[in-house]
Amino acid sequence: MERMAYRISEVAELIGVSKSKAYEMASRGELPTIRLGGSLRVNASALRALLEKLGAPASGAIESRWEPQGAGAPTKGSQKRA
């Protein structure tokens, strides 16, 4: 199942900025955010649309960086590099 939202820290890593810069972008409305309880999240489809609008190759980039986490599923950074 595809994830519907990402943490600001995940988005920061994906787009190559610091976490504080990503929070600044979110507060200025440059990142499409939603509130889930006390957490700030970035909607995955809105992020894809933003990346495509900016000319970044968004198709598949998000999903390939963060695999679904579940029983036995690899987590970000747990895969060995060749």
C-alpha positions as CSV (number, residue, x, y, z in Angstrom):
1,M,0.0,0.0,0.0
2,E,1.3,3.4,-0.9
3,R,1.9,5.9,1.9
4,M,-0.4,8.9,1.9
5,A,1.8,11.3,3.9
6,Y,5.4,11.8,4.9
7,R,7.1,13.5,7.9
8,I,8.9,16.8,7.3
9,S,12.2,15.1,8.0
10,E,11.6,12.6,5.2
11,V,10.6,15.3,2.7
12,A,13.7,17.3,3.6
13,E,15.9,14.3,2.8
14,L,14.1,13.6,-0.4
15,I,14.4,17.2,-1.7
16,G,17.9,17.7,-0.4
17,V,17.3,20.4,2.2
18,S,17.8,20.6,6.0
19,K,14.9,19.7,8.3
20,S,14.7,23.3,9.5
21,K,14.6,24.6,5.9
22,A,11.7,22.2,5.2
23,Y,9.8,23.5,8.2
24,E,10.4,27.0,6.9
25,M,9.1,26.0,3.5
26,A,6.0,24.5,5.2
27,S,5.3,27.6,7.3
28,R,5.5,29.8,4.1
29,G,3.1,27.4,2.3
30,E,5.8,26.2,-0.2
31,L,5.2,22.6,1.0
32,P,1.6,21.2,1.1
33,T,1.1,20.2,4.7
34,I,-1.6,18.7,6.8
35,R,-1.9,18.3,10.6
36,L,-2.5,14.9,12.0
37,G,-2.9,15.4,15.7
38,G,0.2,17.3,16.8
39,S,2.3,16.1,13.8
40,L,2.9,18.0,10.6
41,R,2.8,15.8,7.5
42,V,3.2,16.4,3.7
43,N,0.5,14.8,1.6
44,A,2.2,12.4,-0.9
45,S,0.1,13.2,-3.9
46,A,0.5,17.0,-3.3
47,L,4.2,16.5,-2.9
48,R,4.4,14.6,-6.2
49,A,2.4,17.4,-8.0
50,L,4.7,20.0,-6.5
51,L,7.9,18.1,-7.6
52,E,6.5,17.7,-11.1
53,K,5.6,21.4,-11.3
54,L,9.1,22.3,-10.3
55,G,10.5,19.9,-13.0
56,A,11.8,17.2,-10.7
57,P,11.3,13.6,-11.7
58,A,8.7,12.7,-9.0
59,S,7.2,9.6,-10.5
60,G,8.5,6.6,-8.5
61,A,11.0,8.7,-6.7
62,I,9.1,8.9,-3.5
63,E,8.0,5.3,-3.4
64,S,11.4,4.0,-4.2
65,R,13.0,5.9,-1.4
66,W,10.6,4.7,1.3
67,E,9.3,1.2,1.1
68,P,6.2,0.2,3.0
69,Q,7.2,-0.7,6.6
70,G,5.6,-3.8,8.1
71,A,6.5,-7.2,9.3
72,G,9.7,-8.2,7.5
73,A,9.7,-5.2,5.1
74,P,13.0,-3.3,4.7
75,T,13.1,0.1,6.2
76,K,14.7,3.2,4.8
77,G,18.5,2.8,5.1
78,S,18.3,-0.9,6.0
79,Q,19.1,-2.2,2.5
80,K,22.8,-3.0,1.9
81,R,24.5,-1.2,-0.9
82,A,26.5,-3.1,-3.5
